């Protein structure tokens, strides 16, 4: 086994990290010392490691500023169509290393920091993750921002600056315990507050219909304070903006004339207004109809739309009339992409501004709104769909409720004209769901108010068209599209796996960094012994490094020559971590029943957070930790099998575990995972996939060849057939002895001796109401895992499959995804010319 590179060797590598010019190194050192002194007011005698991190962050940020200002000037002068990506989540992770990579500063900083007697990697570890997201949806938004900047699109991410992001997960006695994520405690060097662009957002009040038009009056006002974070493209001098809004109470809050009472109380009540941006809701694929969440959704939408319209009106080439009230060209200058239904209120809010404020004719306003907005659907799970009570709208957003009713009436009139007498169709297609509690179906609102609706992988988009929105697709088939998700190769290859990136660049050059399809060129080296050796060596180094990290952080010792079998994602029944558990138990029972037999050693790692209110997901975590407790302490097993729960899985941990993985588990029930993006990260980083034909796995198998993935289990058609027939778990339990043994062990308290009934809810669910049919795929899964073992025993053949997978992963770059959005939804072409660097004079 090769030892990890020493610091000296790492620095000597001329690599994709950018060659460190001596001038650059001196400049970085000088800037670092200046910030330590003037910004942090410290000297080397009293500075802490955190001070050093901040000094470096400010040094790197200095390199962004000129490009950032220049980029925004450039957009003002060229006045391109602007793309607004609206999302309630941006799961950004850490910023320092990403910025160094994208500016080509990494080696210069590495060398400068080394000369100062410090360790760059140690400083990078001090940075807090910006955990403003739950999982895939929020991380996708972050990858998209990186790609939009790299493609030179005039794009803006708009969201909420949550004071507390996704909770930190602690495991205590095998249970998940949540801790607040106070990520701003030490300050955030990457953001710039912009109080001069603060905007009012209105809530509550009532609607007044006057001869001069409709007025929304007697509202409560909350101020939205913008914080801007730079988003650098890869070595192209483009720096876009992510603008996140923070809630501020106005200074007269609760001090109006009617409240002559307690001044102190009134000032303390400012917190009520400011709670809007306090905390990220920790639900993934689950709708919880809380009023505070609806406030968050309207808050980001109202502030963002004011900003968009201000920028449209003040643009150099805006309409020529003196007061700029001409909105004809609005959809030619503005594209709004709704990341799921969370920002759906953009549709009625844009209508409200156009009709009530700008006095645009209703039908004209509706045409403008539809041509501007586009909607991305992220899930087909019914419990995830947003359906807000009408009563809540009535109170919080009375004018928006009126507008939604009017839009729905218009929509239903059209449907009724096309399908006379089909009342069931009207009921199915209405934005308003009748019933004991009338609700607004936000997905239906998005579909009628957008010119494009897309799913996020081909199989998902087909389900969207043929099932979820079938009636709408019959009406307007041209609206529906597919945009298969992607990941940014900057963070997910260059940054997290520099060893692999170097080995690739050595063979095919550096073009793949901005054109991932060039990885296809690696097919020429699939039988190249030196290349096979190099790829295997990089993987082994990554495994040693991750093993050392686990030992340091969690005091667990693992066998670095074992297969690293990894499933990291949010804990959810549909993702079937339980299937993984059953395999672990089955493997354990096989070792116990024949300890002298030779087994392929495995380290099974499972990580992910459970929503705090999701009982079953928390039980699944407890089961995983309990299985680990038994297996990891059984002397008969030794280091042939270990089960590790990776605590507090987050972006920065993903960057460590993914490059070290041998096997990637993507085992959701077919038809439930819209796309998945972790699957793509593992593929490009040289892990092989065991998975169902679900989400983007289908396209991965298509790109690499199904025989180069370990595909098992029911397809969507089989799941549907089983639904019609009726899924009976008992049948599998009785027919499959190894499955029965595993379930009986969980049931009897074998894995929870101090609380034998601990897992009765889990067993009861699996046996009597498992919507995701774990047992139906058990047999195929175990068999498929046997094939994984077989191949792993032939390292050369395994590595050849790895190379083929890497070579075929090019489609899954978010650059490709964004290029498709740009051309097919937003109607823009990425510019051919690069923005000149800030040290060159402008044209």
N, C-alpha and C positions, 0 to 999 in steps of 0.2 A: 504493500500500500504506500502510495506516494504521500510524503508529508506536505502539509499546506505551505505555500510560499512564505518565505520570510519577508519582513517589511522591505528590506533592501532589494530583494529579487522583484517584489511587486512593483517598486518604484522604477526599476530598470526597464521593465517591460514597456516597449513602445507599442501602444495599443489604441483601441478605439476610444480610450479615455482622453485622447488629445495630447499632443507632445507639449511638454512644459518648456516654454522658452525661458531663458534666464531672466530676461526683462520682466516677464509676467510674474515669475517667482518673487523677485525683489519688490515688485509693485504690490503683490498680495501681502507680503510680510509688512510692508510699510503701512498699508491700509489697515491691516489687522491690529498693529500696535496703536495706530491712531484711534481706532474705535475703542480699544480697550481703555485708552486714556480719556478720550473726550466723550464718548457715548456712554461707557459703563463706569467711568470715573474710578478706575482701579489701576493698580500697578501689579507687576508680576509677583510681588510678595504676598498680596492678599487676594489675588484673583482665584476664583473657584473654577472647576471644569465647566460649570454652566456659563460663567463669564466668558470663557474661551469660546464656547459654542456660539454665544451671542455676538462676540467680536467677529467670528468667522461668517456668521449669517449676515451681519451688516456689511461685511466686506463683499460678499457675493452679491448681495442685494444692490450694492452700488453699481455693479456691472449691468444690472437690469434697467436701472432708472433711465439712462439715456435712450435705450432702445424702446422702453415703454412709452416715454413721451413722444419719441419720433414716430412710433407706430400709430398712436392716436392722432397726431398731426396729419400723418399720411392718409388716414381714413377720412379725416375732415376735408382734406383737399380733394381726394378722389371720389368721395361720397359713394362708395359701393353699397350694394344691398347689404343690410346688416342682419346677422343671425342672432336671435335671442333664444338661448337654451334655458328654459324655466324648469327648475327641479327643486323639490323640498329637501333633496339630499345631494351632497357632493362629498364623497368619501375620498378625501385627498391624500391621507397618510402624511408622510414627512415631505418637506419641501427642499431642504438643503442640497441633498445629493442630486435630486432631480434637476435642480437649477444648474448645478455645476456640470452635469452631463449635457444638458441642452445648450449651455453656453460654451462647452468645450474647455471648461476650466478645471476639470477634476485633477489632472496631473499637476498643474501649477499649484493648486491648493494643497495637494498631498505633499509635494516637495517643500512648500513654504512652511506648512505646519510641522513637518518633520524637522526642518532646520530650526524651528522654534522649540524643539524638544517635546513636541506633543504628538498625539496619535489621532489621525483624522477619523478613523472608524469609531474611536472612543467618543469623540465629540459628536459624531452623527447620532450615536445612541442616546444622547441627552435630549434630542428634540422630541417633543410630544407629537403623536399622530394627531392630525386634524380628523377626528372621527365623526364627521358630520353626515354619516350615512349608516345604514343597517347592513348592507350587503351588496348584491349584484347591481341593483338599480342605481345606487349612489356611486359605486365605483365605476360603472359605465359612464356616468356623467363626467367623472374626473378624466377617464381615458379620452372621452370625446373632446374635452377642452384642450388636451394635449395635441390631439390630431388636428383640430381646427386651427390652432396656432401654427402647427408645423406645415399645414397646407396653405397658410397665409390668408385664411378667411377672416373677414371682419366680424368676429363672433364674441358674444358676451355670455358668461354664465351668470344667472341670477338665482339667488336662494336666500336662506336665512342663516345669520351668524348665531348659531345656537351657543349659549354660554356653556352648556353641558352637552357633549356629544354622546355617542353610544356608550353605555355604561362600561366600566372596567369589570371584568369577570374574575372573581376569585373562586377557587374550589376549596370548600371547607367541609371536611368529613365526606368528601365525594359529592357534595351538593353545590350547585351554582349559587353564589352570593353576589349581588350587584353592588357596585360602588360608583358614586358619582364621578364622572370624567371631567375634572376641573382643568381642562386643557389650557386655559388662558391664565392660569395662576401666576406664571412668571412672565406673562406678556407674549405677544406674537410679533416677531420682527418682520414678518412677511406682509402684514396688512397695513393699509394706510386709511385712517378714518377720513371721511369727506363730509364734515358737518355742513359745509356750504351747499350741499345737495340734499339736505334733509327735507323730507316730504311728509305731508299729513295723510293719515289713513282714517277713514270714517267707519264707525260701527253703530248699530242700533238706530235710534231715531224713527222717523215716519216719513211717508211719501205724501207730497202735496201736489195735486194736479191743478195747475193754474193755466189761464189763457196764454201765458208766455211759455208754457211748457211744464215739464215735470221737475219738481224740486225734491231732493232728499234732505230733510231738515231735522233739527234738534238731535244731531248725532253726537256721539262721543268721539273725540279725536285722540289718536295715538300717533306719535311721530316715528318715522322710519329713518334711521341714521345709516348711511351706506359706509361699508368698509370694503376697500378695493384690494384685491390680491393679484399680483402679476402672474400671467400664464405664458411662459416662454415657449416658442416653437423650437424645433431642433436646428440649431446653427443657421437660422435664417433671418436673424435680427428682428423677427416679429415677436412682440410681447402683447398678448391680449389681456383682458380684464375679467376677473370673476368678482362680481359685486354682491356682497351679502348684507342683508338688512338687519339692523338691530333695533328693537323697540325702545323708545324713550317717551316718558310722560311729558306732555307740554307743561310749561311752568305754572299755568293757571289751573292745572289738573285738580279737580275737587275743591277748588277755591272760588268757584263761581258765586255770584251774589246770593243764591239760595242757601249756600253752605257757610253761614256766618259763624258756625260752631267752632269745632276744634281744629285750629291751624296745624297742630302737631299731627293729629290723626290724618288730616288731608295730605300732608307731606308723606307720611308713612304709606298711604294708599297708592302712592305713585308706583309701588311695586306691582300692583294689580295690572296696570297697563304694561309694565315692562316684563311681566311674566310671559308675554307672547313669544319672545325669542329666548326664553330661559333654557328649554330642554327639547332634545330630539325625541319624538315618540319611537320607542324601541321595537315596534312591530314590523316584521318582514312578512309580506304576503298575508296580512290580516287587517281587516278594517274594524276600528273601535270608534264608534261615533261620538267622540268627545267634543264639547263646544270649543275648548282651547285649541284643538287641532283644526277645527273649521276657521277659527280666528287666524291661526298661522297661515292657512292656505289663502285666505283673503288678503292678509297682510303682505305677503310676498307678491301677490298678483297686483294689488292696488299700487304699491310703491313702484314696482317694475314698469307697469303700463304708463304711469305718469312720466317716468324716466325715458321710456321709449318714445313717447309723443313729444317730450321736450327736445330730444335729440333729433327727431324727424323734422320738427318745426324749425330748429335753428341750423339745420344742415345747409351748407353753402348753396346747394342746388335744389333746395326745397321749392315749393310752389312760389310763383312770383307775386301773388297778390299780397297787398300790404300787411294784412294781419295773418296770412298763411292759414286760412281755414280750409284750403283745398286738400281733401284727403283722397282724391282720385288715385294718386300715385302711391298711396301708403303701402299696398301689397307689393309694389315694385321695389320698395326701399326697405321693407321690414318683413322678416320671417320669424314667426314665434313657434318654437317646438315645445310641445307639452310632454314632459317626461312622466308618463302615466297620467291618471286623472287628477292627481294632487293639485296641479295648477289649472284645473278645468274652469275655475271662476274667471279666467282670462276672457272667456267667450262672452258671458253676460257683462263683465266689466268693460270690455272694449265697446260693446254695444251701448252701455250706459254713457260712456264718455262721448262717443260719436253722436248719439241721439240727444241726450239731455244737455251736454255741455257744449259740444261743437255744432249742434243743430243740423246734423246731417239727416237727410231723409231716411226713414226706417229701412226700406228695402235696399237702398244704396249702402247703408251701414252694415246690413246683413251680408251683402255681397263682399264688402271690404273685409269684414271679420272672417268669413269663410276662406277667402283667398289668402289671408295672413296666417291663420292658425293651422297647425298639423299636430296629430296626436299619435303617440307611441303607446301601444298596449304592452304590458309586461307580464300579465298573468291570466290564466283561465280559471283559477281556483275561485269558486263562487264566494267563499268567505273573505276574499281579498277585495271584492268590488265595493267601491264607495257608494253607499246609498244613504244620503243624509235626510233626516226627518224634516218635513216641510215646516213643522212648528218651530224648529231651530232657526231656519232661514227667516221665517216671518219676523222673529224677534231681532236677529242679528243683522240681516241683510234684506230688508223689506223691498227695496227697489229691485234688487237682483231677482227676488222671487217673482215679482210682476213680469220682469223681462223674460225669465225662463218660461213662465206660463204662456206668454205671447209667442215665444219661439216654438214651444211645443204645439200650440194650436195651429200655427202656420204649417208645421211639419206634419201633423196629423191630418190636416185638410188635404195636403198633397197626397198622403198615403191613401186616404179615403177615396179620392178622385181616381186613383190608379187601381184600387182594389175595392170596388163598391160592395158594401155588405159584409166585408171581412172584419167583423168587430174583434175577433181574437187576435188578428194581426195588429190592429190598432192598440190593443192592450199590451201585446208583446213589445211594440216599438215605441211606446210612449216614454217620454223623459220622466213623467210622473207615474210612480207606481201606486195604484189604489190599494186599500187594505185597512186593517185596524189602525195602522200608523202610516199615513201617506209619506212617501219618500221620493227624493230626487235621485235618479240613476245618473251618476256623473259620467259614466262611460257612454251612455246614449247621448248626453249633452255634447260630449267631445266629438262623437261621430257626426252628429248633424251640423256641428259648428266648425268642422275642419274640412279642408280640401283634400287631405291625405290622411289615411289611417294605416299604420304599419305594425306588424308583429316583428319579433326579434330573432327568429330563425325560421327556415322554410316550413318545417313541420308545424310550428306554432302559428305562423301566418295562415296556413291552410286551415287549422282548427278555428282561428279567428273568423275566417271567411265562411267556412262550411258549418259552423256550429254557434259560437258565441254571438256573432253579429250577422248571422245568415240572412235575416230579413232585410237588414240594411244593405248587405252586399247584393241582394236581388235588385234592390232599388238603384244603387249607384256602384256597380262593380268596379268602375274606373278609379274609385277612391282608395281601394285596398291594395296594399303593397307589402313586400317583405324587405326588411333590412337586417340581414344577419349581423348580430353583434360582433365586436372585435375588441382587441386589447392593444394598448400602446406598447410597441416593441422597445421604446426608450426605457420605461420603468421596468417592464416585465422581461427584458432580455439583457440590454446593455447595463442597466443599473444593478439588477439583482443577480446577474450571472455573467460578470465580466470575463471569467475564464472561458465560458462557452462562446461568448461573443468574439473573443480573440481568436479562438480556434477556427471559427467560421470565417472571420475576416481574412485570416491567413490564406484560406483556400479560395474565397470568391470576392474579396474586396469588401468595402464598407457600404456599398450601395443598398444593401438589404435593410439598413437602419431606417431609411425613409421609403423603401419599396420592398416590403417583406416578401413579395412574390419571387424575388431573386433567390430566395432559399432553395428554389427548385434546382438551382445549379449544383446543389450538394448531392443530387442523385448520381452525378458522375463519380462521386467518391465513396459510394456505398460499399465497394469492395476494396477500398484503399486501406491496407493494413495499418499504415501510420495514422491515418485519420480515425479509424476505428479505435486504435489505441488512445489517441488524444481525447476523443469524446468520452471514452470510458474513464480515463484518468481525471478529467474535469469533474465527472459525476462523483468519483470516489473522493476527490478533495472536498467537494461540496458536502458530501455525507459526513466526512470526518469533522468538518467545521460545524455542521449542525449538531452532531453528536456531542461535541465539546460544549456548544451553547446549552444544550439540554442538561448536561451534567452540571454546568455552572449555575443555570437558572433554577432548575428543579431537582437537582441532586439525583437524577436518574441516569444510570449507566446503561448504554445500549450497545449492541454489537454492530459496529459500522459495516461489517461485511454481510449483514442480514439484508433481506429485501425491505426497503422502506416503503411501506404500503400506507398510503395517505388518503384520508377523506376529510377535507376541511371546507366548511360551508355552514350557513345557519342551520341550527338543529330544528328539523321539521319532519313530521311524519312522512310527507310526500318524498322527501330526499332519502328516506329509508336507511338512516344510520342503524336501525334495528337489524336490517339484513346483514350488514357488516358485523354486528355483534354476534349474530347466529353463526356466521362463518368462523369468527374467532373462537367461539365455544366449541364448534365442531372440530376445528383444528386441535384445540386443547384436549378434547376427548380422544382424538386419534393418537395423539402423543402419549396420553396416559395409558391407553389400552395396549400400546406396543412401544415402550420407551426405548427399546434397543434399535428400532427401525430408524433409517436415516430420513430426516425431514429437511426441506428447504427452510432455513431460518428466516423468520419474519419479525419485523417490528411494525405493528399496526398502530398508526397514529390517527386519532380522530380529534378534530377541534371545531369549535364554533359556539356561538352564543344562542341561548334560548330566550325568547321574549319573556320578560318577568312574569307575565300573567298566563303563560302557556304551560299548564300543569304537565301534560304528557311530555313535552320537550324537556322539561326539567327532570322528569323521571328517566328519560333516555340518557341524560348526562350521568345521573346517579348509577344507572345500570352499567354504562361504559366504565366508570371509575371502579365499580364493584367487581366487574369481570377482571379488570386489570389487577386489582388487589389480590384476587385469588391466583390468577395465572402467574403474575410476576413474582410471587413468593412461593411457588411450588418447585421444590428442588428437582423433581423428576423432569421438569420442563427445561430448566437451565436457561441458556440464552438462545434457545431455538424459537421461542415465541414470547413476545412482550406486547402488552396493550397499554398505550400511553394516551391519556387525554391531554391535548395541548391547550393549556389555560390561556384565556384572553386572546383568542385568535383575532387578528386585526391586520391592516395593510402591512405594517412593518414586520409582523411575524410571517405573513405570506411570502414576503421577499426573501426570507431565510429558508422556509421549509420547502417551497416549490422547487428551487434549484436542486434540492437534495433528494427529491422523491424518485423512486423507481416505478411505482405503480400509483395511478390516479384513479380514484373510485368515483364514478359518475352514474349512480345506480337508482335514480328516481324511477317511479312507475311511468311507463311510456305514456306521453300525453299530458304530463304535469309540469315538467320543468320547461319554461318558455324557451330558454336558450342555454343558460349557464355561460359563464366566462372563465371560471376557474379551470374548466376542462381545457380551454385554449392555452392558458398560462402553463399548465403542466405539459401540454403537447410541445410547445415551443422550447421548453426547458429540458426536454429529453426524458420525460417519464412516459411509460406506456399506459394506455387507458383500458380499464375494465368498465364496461358500461352497457346500459340499455339503449335501444334506438329511440332516444328522446332528445329534444332540444337540438343544440348544435352538434351533439354526438353524431347525428345522422350525416351531417355535412362533413364532419371530420373523417368519418368512415368512407365517405364518397371521395374525399381528397386523397387520403392515404391508401385506400383499399381496405375493404372490411377485414381482410385477413391480417392486416397489420394493427388492428385493435382487437381487444377481447370482448366481442359483442355477445350478449346473452339475453335470454328472457323474452317476455311477451312484447309484441309490437302493439301499436295503437289499436289495430283491428282485433287482436287477440283480447285486449283489455275490454273492448266494447262487447265482443262476443261473450266473454265471461260475465259481464254485467247483465247481459240479456238472460243468460243461463242461470245466473245467481252464483256468487262466489261463496264457497263453503270451505272455511279454513280447516274445519274438523277432518275433512276428507284427506288433506295433505298430512295433517298431524298423525292420522292413523296409518297412512301408507308409507311414511318416510321415518324409519327408526331413528336416524341421527337427528332429525328435526324434533321428534318426540322427546328424545333424551335431553336435548338442549332446553326445550320449553319446560320440561319437568324439573330440570335443575333450577331454572329461573323461578319457577313456581314454588318449589319446595323450600327455597331459602338457601340453596347451596352457595349462591353468591352473596347472600345477606344473612349469615348465620345468627347475627344479633337481632335481626328483625325479619323473621322468615316470610311474613306477609308483605314485605316491602314492595314487591313488584307485581302485586295482584292486578293493579289497574292496567299495567302493560300487557300482561298475559291475557286478561279479559278483553282488552282492545284487539290484540292479535287474533284471538280465537273467535270473537263474536261481532266486532264492528270495525274491521280494518278496511277503510276506504281505499288503501293503497296496496292491498293484496301481496303482502310480504311473502307469505308461504307459497303463493303461486309461482314465484320466481326462485325459490330457495334451491330446488334441485339443479336447475340450469346454472345457477350462480356458483354453487359448490363445484360442479363439474368444470365450469369455466376457470375457476380459481386453480383447479388441478392443472389445466393447460398453462396457466401463468407460471406455476412451479416448474413444470417441465422445461419451458423456455428459459427460465432464470438460471437453470443448471448449465446452460450453454451460453456463457457470457458473450461470445463472439456473435452468435445469431441474435441474441437479445439486443446488443448494441447496433447491429445492422438495422433491426426494426426501429430502434430509437432514431437512427439517422434518417431513415425513410419518413418517420413521423415529423421530425423537425423540417425536413425538406418540403413536406406537403402542408405545412402550417401557415404558409404565406397568406392565404385567403383571410385568416382570422386577425389581421391587423385592423385596428380601429381607423387607420388611414383609409383603407378600402371602404369601410362602412360609411365614414363621413363623406367620402367622394360620392357615394351613391345617394346619400341624403341631399348633398349639395345639388347634384344634377337632376335628380328625379323628384325631389320634394321642394327644395328651396329655390330652384331655378337660378343657381349661380355656378360659375366655373372658377375653380381656384386660379388666382392670378399667375401669369407666367413669370413675372419679374419679382425679384426679391427686394425687400426694403434695404437701402444701403446702410452700412454700419454707422453708429452715431459719430465716429471720428471723421467720416467723410462729409464734405459740405453737401447740402441738399441741392437737388436740381435747380 
